[in-house]
Every structure is written in C-alpha cells, then in structure tokens.
Amino acid sequence: MLGFHDPVADAIGLLRPSTVVGPSIRATGEWALRFEPFPHVRTGGVVRGSCWLMLDGHEPVLLQEGDTFLLGNPPPYVLAGTRDARPLAAAPVVAAAENGLVRLGQASDDDLYLCVGHIAFDDANAGLLTDLLPPLVVFRIGDPHGARLAQLIDLLAAEVGVSAAGGPLVQSHLAQILLVHMLRAHAARTERPTGWLGALNDDGIGAALRAMHADVAYPWSLEKLATISHLSRSAFAQAFKSRVGVPPLEYLIEWRMSLARDVLDRGTMSISELAAATGYLSESAFSTAFRRVVGCSPTQFRARARKASA
C-alpha cells in the first residue's frame, strides 16, 4: 500500500524535502540583505531583536523577537534592520559565512539574531505544497501556535554552527518539524487556505481526505465518501470542492497520479503493479488516467526519469 495514510505525511513524503539550515544572521546598525527568488520554501524566525521583511509586491512587515515566517516560492525579498538601508546581495555574504554565522556590523549583546533556512522539494510533485502556499505567511509570538514555532526556531539556532555529532541530521529533522508545525498553524487560521491543507481542520471533509489517503486503491465513490463525512452527496460534493478546490474524485485521481509519478521516478514497481496499487483494474485504464493528468504515458515518464538520473 502506498503512502502514510495522512495527507500531510503523504505530501511531505512525496516532496522528499532537502533542507538547508542557516547560516544565522547577527546584525547591528544599518544593514540589509537582498535575497533572490527561491523555488519552494524558505523559513525563518527572530531569536532576538527585530528586523524588516520586505517582499517584492507586498507591504513591509516588521518582525519582532519570537516571530517566525514562511515564504512559498518567494519573489525577491529583503531582510533589513531599517526600511531605508541599502541592501547587499545576500548570496556572496551567505557564502562567506564562518561557522554557520553571518556577522553584519559590530558584535553586541543586543544585536539582531535571525535564524533562516530553505527547503527544496522534488520537482515532480513540488506543486502539491507550493501551489497551496502564499508568498508570505507571518506567525506572531502571540498567535495560538506562535510560541511553539519560536521554540523550534530557538532549537534550530542552537544547532547552527555547532560541531556536534549528528548535527546536520538534527538540523534537517528540526527544519522539517518546523515546516509541519507551520503548515498546521497556517491551516488553523480563520482565513482558511484552499486545497487539502485547508480542509484538514474540517471534520467532515478532513475525514474523507484521510480515508482516501489511508487506502488509495479502494474503489471510492461519491456516496461512500459522503457517508464518511456525515453529509449528503450533494452537500459533500459542494463542501469538498469549496474547501479543496477540485471535486473529490478528481482529487483522488490527482493524488493517485502523484504517487504514480514518484514510484515511476524511483523505479520501485512495474507499471502493472503500480496500476493495481493505485486502484485500477487494468494497466490500460491506469495509463489512460496517467496520460490525462500528467500529459504523457507511464512508460514515457519512466524513460525520461531514467534518462535524467543517468
């Protein structure tokens, strides 16, 4: 059986995140760093002090101690001590970091301490998450989930630049835990996000989502899913599309094809085995569905994946 039976765990598993934590930034005085667009996700948080986050096309945001942020496929942005400071290009400054630390200005007991990182995903399925995220989400220390996110940033900051056994592993796992908690916090907000992420906190629709992920090969029907959600068929179909953005059976097909892309990319099953594992009675039925969603046949997709990895 494919998947982890939980939409968040399933999505993160397919994304195969590659995390880079740090370097931490410690800064005083007039300072600013300009970061170029980044595909996928960047995260960060203020351990001490305050700074401005200025994302192209958005109003500047003042980040205070304990605040954290999540950037989804961000355009160019600036982190700065003041709004009018002239920014330096971040890439060469970050590349010159020593012991996981970027120092801007003179060392001080009350300087800014900022911990940042980025998470890259497998391109084949990156849209599962990045298509659902806005360019900027800020979590304040006083928000319902804010204190927990601040604690995770503190733990990450403590690991950056420390030559302890297993340090990179700890940093990578902490970064992924931080991401999951940020997704939970984002999904719990009253301005409900669209897609599977926004539906997780809806008892009825969330139950249907979890059921599909728990047994992706099961012959789900609209009636069976509506029963799980304790709604009529029409009410369920309307609510699911409103929350998730697509009809329930279309979501199921797209999720099956996301799993199929991952398996074909890794070469762990034959196409006939994959057809059965994703709920299709024949290889031809699976191939037709795959071509409709992905735009090529499973055989063509697998051949491209093998060529790319050669």
C-alpha positions in Angstrom: 0.0 0.0 0.0 1.3 3.4 -0.9 1.5 6.5 1.4 1.5 7.2 5.1 -2.3 7.4 5.5 -2.2 11.1 6.5 -2.4 13.9 3.9 0.4 16.0 5.5 2.8 13.0 6.0 1.9 11.7 2.5 2.6 15.1 0.9 5.9 15.6 2.8 7.0 12.1 1.9 6.4 12.6 -1.8 8.1 16.0 -1.7 11.4 14.4 -0.5 12.5 17.6 1.2 16.1 18.7 1.1 16.7 21.2 3.9 19.5 23.7 4.4 19.5 25.5 7.8 21.4 28.7 8.3 23.6 30.5 8.3 22.3 32.5 11.2 22.4 36.3 10.9 23.6 38.5 13.7 23.5 42.2 12.8 23.6 45.7 14.2 23.3 49.2 12.8 22.3 49.9 9.2 22.2 46.6 7.4 20.1 44.9 4.7 20.4 41.7 2.6 18.5 41.1 -0.7 17.7 37.5 -1.5 16.8 36.3 -5.0 13.7 34.3 -5.8 13.7 30.8 -4.4 11.7 27.9 -5.7 9.8 26.0 -3.0 10.0 27.2 0.7 12.0 29.4 2.9 11.5 29.7 6.7 13.0 31.9 9.4 12.5 33.4 12.8 13.8 36.2 15.0 15.6 34.8 18.0 16.5 38.2 19.4 15.8 41.8 18.3 13.7 42.9 15.4 14.0 43.4 11.6 12.1 44.2 8.5 11.0 41.7 5.9 10.3 43.3 2.6 8.9 41.0 -0.1 8.5 42.4 -3.6 4.9 43.3 -4.3 3.9 43.2 -0.6 3.8 45.6 2.3 6.9 45.6 4.5 6.5 43.5 7.7 8.2 44.3 11.0 9.3 41.0 12.7 9.7 41.1 16.4 11.5 38.7 18.7 9.8 35.3 18.6 8.0 35.9 15.3 8.5 33.3 12.5 7.8 33.4 8.8 7.2 31.0 5.9 7.8 32.0 2.2 6.3 30.0 -0.6 8.0 30.3 -3.9 9.1 33.8 -2.8 9.9 36.6 -5.2 13.0 38.7 -4.4 12.9 40.0 -0.8 15.0 42.0 1.7 15.8 41.4 5.4 16.9 44.6 6.9 17.5 46.5 10.2 15.8 49.6 8.8 13.5 50.1 5.8 15.8 52.6 4.1 19.1 50.7 4.4 20.7 49.9 1.1 20.8 46.1 0.6 23.7 44.0 -0.2 23.3 40.9 -2.4 22.7 38.0 0.1 24.4 35.2 -1.9 28.0 36.2 -1.5 27.5 37.3 2.1 26.0 34.0 3.0 28.7 32.1 1.0 31.3 33.8 3.2 29.7 32.8 6.5 32.0 31.3 9.1 30.9 28.6 11.5 27.3 29.0 10.4 27.2 32.7 11.1 26.8 35.9 9.1 28.0 38.9 11.0 26.9 42.4 9.9 28.2 45.3 12.0 29.9 45.2 15.4 29.2 42.4 17.8 26.7 43.5 20.6 24.8 41.9 23.4 21.6 43.4 21.9 22.2 42.7 18.2 19.6 41.0 15.9 19.7 37.2 15.9 17.9 35.7 13.0 17.8 32.0 12.0 16.8 31.2 8.4 16.8 28.2 6.2 15.3 26.8 3.0 13.6 23.6 1.9 13.8 22.3 -1.6 11.4 19.6 -2.9 11.4 17.0 -5.6 10.2 19.0 -8.7 7.8 16.3 -10.0 5.5 16.8 -7.0 6.5 20.2 -5.6 3.2 21.7 -6.6 1.4 19.6 -4.1 2.5 22.1 -1.4 3.9 25.2 -3.2 0.7 25.7 -5.1 -1.2 26.0 -1.8 1.1 28.5 -0.1 1.0 32.3 -0.4 4.3 34.0 -0.9 4.4 35.2 2.7 2.9 33.9 6.0 3.9 35.5 9.3 3.3 33.9 12.7 3.5 36.2 15.6 4.8 35.0 19.0 1.3 35.7 20.5 -0.6 33.6 17.9 -2.0 30.3 19.1 0.9 28.3 17.5 3.4 31.1 17.8 5.2 30.1 20.9 5.8 26.5 19.7 7.2 27.8 16.4 9.5 30.2 18.3 10.8 27.3 20.4 11.6 25.3 17.3 13.5 28.3 15.8 15.5 28.5 19.1 16.4 24.9 18.8 17.5 25.3 15.2 19.5 28.4 16.0 21.3 26.4 18.8 22.3 23.7 16.3 23.7 26.0 13.6 27.5 26.2 13.6 27.8 23.6 16.3 30.2 20.8 15.5 28.3 18.1 17.4 27.8 14.6 16.3 24.7 14.2 14.1 24.3 18.0 13.8 23.2 18.1 10.1 20.7 15.3 10.8 19.3 17.2 13.8 19.1 20.4 11.7 17.3 18.6 8.8 14.8 17.0 11.1 14.1 20.1 13.1 13.6 22.1 9.9 11.0 19.6 8.6 9.3 19.5 12.0 9.2 23.3 11.9 7.6 23.1 8.4 4.9 20.7 9.6 4.0 23.0 12.5 3.9 26.0 10.3 1.5 24.2 7.9 -0.7 23.3 10.9 -0.7 26.8 12.1 -1.5 28.2 8.6 -4.3 25.7 8.2 -5.8 26.6 11.5 -6.2 30.2 10.7 -9.7 31.7 10.2 -8.7 32.8 6.6 -8.9 29.2 5.6 -6.3 28.2 2.9 -7.6 26.3 -0.1 -6.5 22.8 -1.1 -6.1 19.7 1.0 -4.2 21.8 3.6 -7.2 24.0 4.3 -9.6 21.0 4.5 -7.7 19.2 7.3 -9.4 21.1 10.1 -12.9 20.5 8.6 -14.1 17.4 10.5 -16.2 16.0 7.6 -14.0 16.9 4.6 -10.9 16.0 6.6 -12.3 12.6 7.4 -12.9 11.9 3.7 -9.4 13.1 2.8 -7.8 10.8 5.5 -9.9 7.9 4.3 -8.7 8.3 0.7 -5.1 8.6 1.8 -5.4 5.6 4.1 -6.5 3.3 1.2 -5.7 4.9 -2.2 -6.6 1.7 -4.1 -10.1 1.4 -2.7 -12.9 2.0 -5.2 -14.1 5.2 -3.6 -17.4 6.6 -4.8 -19.0 10.0 -4.0 -21.6 8.2 -1.9 -19.0 6.3 0.2 -17.0 9.5 0.9 -20.1 11.5 1.7 -21.1 8.8 4.3 -17.7 9.1 6.0 -18.2 12.9 6.1 -21.7 12.5 7.6 -23.1 14.7 4.7 -25.5 14.1 1.9 -23.8 13.5 -1.5 -24.7 17.0 -2.8 -23.6 18.8 0.4 -20.4 16.8 0.5 -19.5 17.4 -3.2 -20.1 21.1 -2.7 -18.2 21.4 0.5 -15.3 19.4 -0.7 -14.9 21.5 -3.9 -15.2 24.7 -1.8 -12.5 23.6 0.7 -10.1 21.7 -1.6 -10.6 23.4 -4.9 -11.5 20.3 -7.0 -14.2 17.7 -6.8 -13.5 14.7 -4.5 -13.0 12.0 -7.2 -10.8 14.4 -9.2 -8.7 15.0 -6.1 -8.4 11.2 -5.7 -7.2 10.7 -9.3 -4.7 13.5 -9.0 -3.3 12.1 -5.7 -3.0 8.6 -7.3 -1.1 10.1 -10.2 1.2 12.0 -7.7 2.0 8.7 -6.1 2.5 7.1 -9.5 5.0 9.8 -10.6 7.0 9.2 -7.5 7.1 5.4 -8.0 7.9 5.7 -11.7 10.7 8.1 -10.9 12.2 5.7 -8.3 11.5 2.6 -10.4 10.2 0.5 -7.5 7.3 -1.2 -9.3 6.3 -2.4 -12.7 3.5 -0.4 -14.4 1.1 -3.3 -13.9 1.9 -3.4 -10.2 1.5 0.3 -9.9 -1.9 0.2 -11.7 -3.2 -2.3 -9.1 -1.6 -0.3 -6.2 -3.4 2.9 -7.2 -6.8 1.3 -7.7 -7.0 0.5 -11.4 -8.3 -2.9 -12.7 -6.1 -2.8 -15.8 -2.8 -1.3 -17.0 -4.6 0.3 -19.9 -7.1 2.1 -17.5 -4.2 3.3 -15.4 -2.3 4.5 -18.4 -5.3 6.5 -19.7 -5.7 8.2 -16.4 -2.0 8.9 -16.1 -1.8 10.4 -19.6 -4.8 12.6 -18.9 -3.3 14.1 -15.7 0.4 14.1 -16.4 0.4 14.6 -20.2 2.4 11.5 -21.2 2.2 7.8 -20.8 3.7 6.0 -17.7 6.3 4.4 -20.0 7.4 7.7 -21.4 7.5 9.3 -17.9 9.7 6.4 -16.6 12.0 6.7 -19.6 12.5 10.4 -19.0 13.1 9.8 -15.3 15.8 7.2 -16.1 17.5 9.5 -18.6 17.5 12.4 -16.2 19.2 10.3 -13.5 21.7 8.7 -15.8 
